[in-house]
Amino acid sequence: MKRNPYLVNKAFNNYLLATILSSIALTIGVVVDGIIVGNFLGADALSAVNLASPLLQLFSTIFLLLNVGGSIIFAMSIGKRELKDANNIFTHSMLMNLGVGLLISIVGIFFSNEIASFFCPNASLFPKVHEYLKIALYSSPIYLFLPGIAVYVSTDNNPRLASVALISANVINLLLDLLFIKGLDMGIRGSSLATSVGYGVGILIVLTHFFRGKGILKYAFTKNKGMFKKIIIMGLPLALSSICIMIQLLSVNHIILDKLGASGISVLAVCMNVLMISSMFIAGTVDAMQPIASVLYGAEDYKGVKLVILSAVKFLLITLVGFTIIIEIFPSVFALLFGLNDPQLLGDFNVAFRWFALSIPFFGFNYLMLVVYQLSNRNILATLIPIMETVLLVAVMFFLSFVELLWIVWTSYIISAIVVVGLIFIYSAVIRSKRKELAPLVLINQTIKERVVLDFSVDNKVDSINRANKKIVEFLDSQVLLKPIQNKICLCFEELIHNIFKYAFVGNKRHFIDVNLSILPNKIILTIKDDGLAFNPFSYDKKTGLGLMIVNGSCKDVNYSRIMNQNVATLIFQYDSNNTTSKNTNNKK
């Protein structure tokens, strides 16, 4: 009996649907914005939106810094059952969102001209860029607050509501785009205003989570200066990645504008919009993996962490490679979609776009690995990935821009992405050569110090209970534990499993239950996870209460929680380690 990936994969798939939908909503909002602007207002307006995009990337950077790092710590705290700390982290994140958002709005009121000039050195495009940026600057608290609170609500067992809020925000954005741009003739200003109003409605939707009373999240502020620092340090690698993307956009905009002119910027705008389409799969996959892996990491379930990372890598690479193949076969479709229909421009576009598209799977892999290393506190490696991508891309593009064949500039994306993948493999191999206990590439621990672990899964068949009990007895015998403690553990395990089979599962569908038995000095921890109906096995025997009495009488402590839409039952047994001698100090799987 080994650990089955059933529960981890189910949690990942449940989150994946919601996060992909959320990411699709965000991406479609940006992409369709581009389509509407390009077709209704022309190529200059589309270029203006692209030139203003570094500001939106700045909002994304701040969101990552103040929220995503915090949500990782939040999820780890849930895994450790430290719910008070979890809510304190959430409250600190929300206060930072509000404070930074208001500060940006104030700066925008007084310096919008200067900010627009920085983003757009082209005099003919400046007025449109300025109109678009002003409203975005004034609306910065809304831009930060919606994705910020949504990431916490998603982690708090409610990814569907977070998805509904983000989808609704972008549907309203698109409808108002048509009304403001076409109906009310507001021009590019209408596109920016539509986004702000849509996000405002999204915030109202996601706030309904707090009126349901089913989650963990609540306002719980305890003054702690170290908390702000802790949140920012955890979010720094992802925020740095976003900053690097902003630097890339600014640098590439200037290189392309200088060497290829306005037509090159139009091609780049389509490339960036298509990258946004691929990002809905990248962000959706990472957003599904992150809370699950964080909870498992907090609970020191490193095998579970590796299983969810493997699921994320498989899904992401299959999706991005498929998307790239479509681009290589039908590049002109994407150009026409964004209103680029000039025959001369289309010829240049197809060559450029095909080279650019080859980098997409590598970009997705690099971003996922950044999050993996961030999760395991390998902040140096996580930080190096976006820095290497940015330096290489800008440097390669700058030097290739002097080649007479200007289409070769677009190969800089694939060249830099492949080099970064190679460096990740080399760097991780060097680290693992010094620490053999780490898993290859992902560098997650494969053992847990000062504990011996039995980790396996059992299906919901009655005859499986006997086999599971036998496995537990063999494991406890190998650790020379006295019979009384062995009997208590087996009795409690059998009682809980019977209750789960009887009350948590409906119908004859096959399920797997994860069992983790950890022996530490002076205590043993038994954790049982299942994907059945929400059900507390410690208090469900309504007729006699006998099972609950047996369990409570045998354990030092019991705990039930609903995490990742799965039941988690934890039992702690006390024993005297002086009366036993462990034969094995390594994990057993």
N, C-alpha and C positions, 0 to 999 in steps of 0.2 A: 504494500500500500504506500503510494508516493503522493506528494503534493500535486493536486490536479489544478490546472489553471482556470477551471470553470468559474469560480467566484470572482477572481481578478478580472477575467475577460468580460464577465457579465457587467461588473461595475464600470469597466472601461467603455463597453458598448453603450450602456445606458447614458453615461455622460457624453459620449462621442456624438450621439444623435443631437442632443441639445446644444453642445458647443459648436458643432458644424453648422447647425441652423442659425445660431447666433452669429457665427463668423460669416456665413453666407449673407445674412441680413446686413451686417456692417459693410461687407465687400460690395454687395449689390448696390447699397446706398451710394458708395463712392463711385463705382463703375457706371451705374445708370445716371448719376449726377454728370459724369463725364460725357455720356452719350447724349443726354438732354442738352447740356451746355454746348457740345460740339455741333449738334444738329440744329439747334434753335438760335444760337448766338455766334457760331462760326469758330474757325480754327484759332483765332486770336484769344477768344474767351477761354477755350480749352487750354491753351498755353498759359494763360493767366492763372487758372486754377492749379495747373501743375507747378508754376513758379511760387504759388502760395502754399503748396503742400508741405514745405518744411515746417511751417507753423503748426499744422495739424500733427506732424510727426513729433514736434515738441510737446504737444498735449499728450500724445501717446507715451512719450518718454516719462513725463511727470506721473502719468497714470501707473506705469510700470514701477517707478521708483517708490511711490507712496502706497500702492495697493497690492500688486502681484507678489512682491517680496513679503509683505505683511500677511497675505492670504496663505503663503507657504508655511510661515510660522504658525498661523492660525490653525491650519490643518494638522501640523505636527503636534500642536498642543492638544487637539482633539484626540489624536492617536495615543498621546500620553495620559489622557483623561484629565487634563488640566483646563477645565472649562472656564474658570474665572480668568485665567491668563489669556485664553482665546478671545474672550469678549473685550478685554482691555486692549488687545492688539487691534481689534476691529474699530473700537471707538477712537483710538489714536489715529488710525488711517483716515477715518472720515473727517476728523478735525483738521488734519493736514490738507486734505482735498479742498475743504472750504477756505482755509486761510490762503493757500497758494493760488486758488482760482480767483479770489477777490483781489489779490495783489496784481495778478496779470491783467485783470480788467482795469484797474486803476492806471497801470502803465500804458495800456492801450488807449485810454481816454486822452492822455497827454502826448503820446509819442507814436501814434499810428502812422504818420507820414514818414518818420525816420525808419520805422520797422519795414514798411512797404518798400522804401528805397533800398534797404539792405537786401531784401529778397529779390527785387526786380531792378536791375541796372538799365533795362531797356525803357526809354522814354515813352514809346508808343503803347507799350503794354502796362505801364505804371498805373494809369487811372483805374483800369479794371482790377488789377491786383489789390490796389488800395481799397476799393469798394468791398471786395470779398473779405479782406483781412480785418477790416474794422469791426464787422458784426461778429466774426469768429473771436476776436480779442475780447469784446464785451461779453461774450457768452461763455468764456472759459470755465467758470464754475460748473456750468451744465455739462460741458465736454468732459470734465474730470469726474464729476459725481456719478453719472450714470454707469459707465463701465466699472468705476471703482466699487460701488455698492453691489453691482451685479456679480462681480467675481466672488464676493463673500457669500451672497445668497446662493450662488451655484454650489459653493463648497458646503453650505449648510443644508445639504440634502434636497435642494430645490433648483436644480439646473434648468428645469422646464420653465419656471417663472422668469428666471434671468433671460432665457432664450426668448420668451414671449415679449418681454419688455424691450429687448434690443430689436427684435423683428418689427414690433409695432412702431418703435421710434423711426425706423428706416422706411417703413411703408408710408407713414405720415409725411416723412421727409420727401419722398418721391411724388406723392400726390400734391403736396404744397409746391414742389418744384414746378410742376405743370401749371398750377394756379398762379404762382407769383411771376414766373418767367413768361409764360405764354398768355395767361389770362389777364394779369395786371401789368404786364410789360415792365417789370422791375429790373430786368437784365440780370447781370451776374450777382448783384446784391440779393436778389430773390433766392438764388441757390443757397447762399450762405445763411439767410434768415430761415429758410425751410429746414435746414439741418438743426438749427438751434431750437426751433419749436418742437420738432420731432423728438429730440433728446429730452426736452422738458416733459413731454407726455410719458416717455419711457421711464423717467424717474418716478412719476406718480404710480405707474403700474408696479414697479419693483418694490416700492414701499409697502404694498399690500402684504408682503411676506411677514411683516412684523405684527400684523393683526390676526394672524392665523394661530399663533401660539404653539406651533409644532416644532419649531427649530430651536437652535442653541443661541443664535444671535440676539443680543440685546445691548443697550447702552450700559456700559459699566466702566466709568472712568476712574482710574486710580493714578494720581500724579506719579509719573515715572519718566524722568528725563532720558534714561537709558533706553526706553521703549522706542522713542523716535529714532534713535541711532540704530537700534537693532533692526527696525523695519527698513530703514534706508540702506543699510549694509547688505541685507538679504536681497533687496530689489536692485542693487547697483549693477550687477552684470547685465540684466535685461534692459535696464535704463540706459546703460552705456551702449548696448546694441542699438537701441532706438536713436541715441545721439549720433552714433556712427552712420546710421541710415540717413539721418538729417544732413550730416556732413557730406555723405555720398551724393545726396540729391543736389545740394548747393554746388559742390565741385563739378559733378557731371553736367549740371545745367550750364555752368559757365564754359566748360570745355566744348560741349556740343554747340552752344550758342555761338562761340567764337569760331569754331571750325566748320560747322554745318549750317549755321544760321537758323532762321525760324522754322524751316522745313525739318531740320534735325530735331528741334524741340518738339515738334508735332509727333515725330516718330517715337521719341523718348516718352512722350505723354502716354502713347498707346502701350509701350513696353511696361511702364509703371502701373498702368491700369490692369494689364494682364498679370503682372506680378501680384497685384492685389487679389485677383481671382485665385491664383495659386495659394495665396496667403490664407484664404478662407479654409483650406484644407490643413495648412501648416498650423495656423493658430487654433483651429478646431481640435486638431489632434493633440497639440501641446496642452491646451486648456482642459482636455479630458484626462490626459495623463497626470497633470500636475497635482490636483487635489488628492487623487487616489494614491499616487506615489508618496506624497507628503504625509498623509495619514499613516501609510504602511511604514514609512521611514521613522516617523515618530514612535510607532509601536515596535520598532526594531525588527520588523518583518522584512528582512533584506531579500529573501527569496521572492516574496510577493512584489517587491519593488522591481526586481529584474524581470519578472513576468509581465508587468504592465509596460515597462520600457520596451520589451520585445514586441508586444502587441502594437505599440505606437509606431515603432520603426517599420514594421511590416506594412501596416495600413498606409503610412505616409509615403513610403517609397513606391508602392504599387500605384497609388493615386497620382502622384506627381509624374511618374514615368509615363503613365497613360495620357495625362494632360499634355505633356511635352510632345508625344507622338501626334496628337491631334493638331497641335500648333504647326509642327513640321509639315504636315500634309495640307493643311488649310490656312496658311498665314494671311492671305488676302481677306478672308472673312472677317478677321479681327480689325483690319484697317478700315474696311467699309463700315463696320459696326460703329466706329468712332468718327465717321464722316470724312475719312481721308480717301477721296475718290479721284484725285489727280493722277492720270496715267504715269507720268514721270516719277511722281512721288511713290507710287505703288511699287515700281520696279526696285527702287532703293530700299523701300520698307521691307519687302519680302526677304532680301538678303540679310538685312540688319536683324530682323525679328527672329529669323531661324537661328542665328548665332546666339542671340540673347536667350532664347527659350531653352537651349541646352544647359544653361546654368541653373534652372529652376529646381531639379531634384537635389542637386548639391547644396543649394542655398537652404532648402528645407531640412536636409540632414544636419547641416551645421547649426541651424537654429535649435533643433531638437536636442542636440548634444550639449549646447550651451545650457539649456534648462536642466538637463541631467546632471551636469557638473555643478550647477548652482544648488541643486537639491542636496547634493552630498557635501556641500560646503567647500568645494574645490574652486574657490572664487578666482584664483589666479588664472587657471585654465579657462574658466567661463568668461573671464574678462578679456583674455587674449584673443578669443575667437572673433568677436566683432571688430576689434582693433586690426587684426590681421586682414580681415575681409576688406575693410575700408582702405587701409594703406595700400594693399596690393591692387585693388580695383582702380583707385585714383592714379596710382603710379603707372600701372600698365596702360590705362587709357590715355594718360598724358603723353607717354612716349609713343604710343601707336598713333596718336593724332598727327604726328609729323610725317607719317607714311603717306605716300601719294594716293594709295588705294584707301580712301577714307572709310569704306565699309568695314575695314579691318578693325576700326575702333571698337566695334560691337563685340569682337571676340574677347575683349578684356573681361567681360562678365564670367565667361566659362573658364578662362585661364585662371583668374583669381580664385574662383570657387573650388576648382580641383586642387589647387595648391594648398588651400586651407584644409580640405579634407585630408590630404596627405600629412600635413603637419599635426592634425589631431591624432591620427593613428600613431605617428612617431612619438609625440609627446606622451600619450597615454601608455605606450609600450615602455618608455623609459621609466615612468612612475611605477608601473607594475613590476618591472625588473627588480625594483628595490623593495616592493611590498607584495609578495606572492599571494597574500590572503585576499587581495582585491580581484574582482571579476574583470575579465578582459574588456578593454575599451570603455565600458561604463564606469569602472573603478568603484563599484559598490562593494561594501564588505560582504564576505562570504561566511564569516564566523562572528560570533558575539562573545566578547571576553567575559570570563567569570560565570559562564552559564553553559549548561548542556541542554540541547534542544532536540525534541522529537517533533517533526513537522510532517503531517500527512493529511489526506482527504478521505472521507468515507461517503459512499452514496446512500440514498434514503431507502435502503432495503433492510429488512429486519435481520437477515442473516449477516449483514455487514457489521452489526454491533458486536457480535462475538469475535469476529476477526480483529476489529479495532481494539477490543478489550485485551485480546491476546497480545497484540503489538505493544500496547501500553505496559502490560505486565512484564514482557520481555525487556522493554526499555528500562523500567524501574528496577528489575532484577540486576541488570547490567551495572546499575549505579549503587548496588548493595544497600538499597533502602529497606528499612524494616517493614514487615508485613502489615502492621496497623495502618501506616500512612498509605501503603499501596492499596489496601482495601478501601480506604476512604476515597481515594482518587477514582478508582474503578467504579465504586458505587455511585458517586456523584456524576461521573461521566455517563454512565448507563441511564440514570434517572433523567438527566437533561436531554440526552439524545432521544429517548422515548417521547418526551414531551414535545420536542421539536418535530419529530415525525408525525405526531398525532395532531398538533394544533397549528403549526406554521405552514405546512404544505397542503395544498388543495389539489385533488385529482391524482393521477398516476404518473405525472411527468417526473422524469429523473432529475434529481438535484444532487449536488455534492456539498458536503459540509467540511470546512477546514478545521483541523484540530492542531493546536500547538501546545506542547507541554514543555515548560522550561524549568530546569532545576538550578536554583541559585543558592548561595549560602544561607541556610536556615529557612528558606521558603521555596515553594513550588507554585508556579502559575499555570493554570489550565485555561486556555482561551478557545472558545467554540464560535465559529461564524457560519451563518446560513443566509440564504436569500429568500426565505419564506415571508409570510405576512408579518407585519410589525407585531411582535409578541415577546413578552418578558417571561422566560421559562422559570424564573425563580418565584413567580407569584400566580401561576395560572391554574394550579390544581384546585378548582373551586369546590370539589366534593369533599375532599378530606384534608387537603393541605399537607398530606404526609410527605410528598416529594420535597416540598419547600422546607419542611422541618428537618428532613434528613440532610439536605444540602447545607442549610444554615448551621446545623449542629456540627458539621464536619469541617467547615472552612473558617479561616480567620476573617475573610471578607469575600463578598460577592458583589458583582457589578453588572448592570445591563445597560447597553446604549444602542441607539440606531444610527449607524454610520454608513454613508455611501448607499443608503437604502438597503442595508443588510443588518441583521441582528447580530450583536456581538455580546457574548456572555463570558465574563471573566471570573475565575475562582482562584483564591489565594489560600494555600495550605501552609501551615507552620510546621517545621520539624527541627530537630536538634542535629545539626551537622556534625557534632562531636561523636554521635553514635553511629556514623556511617562513613564509609570511605569510597569516594567516587573512583571508578576504574578508568574514566575517560574525561578528558577536559576539552574535547572538541565537539562541535555541533554534530548531531546525527540528523540526517534528512531522510 
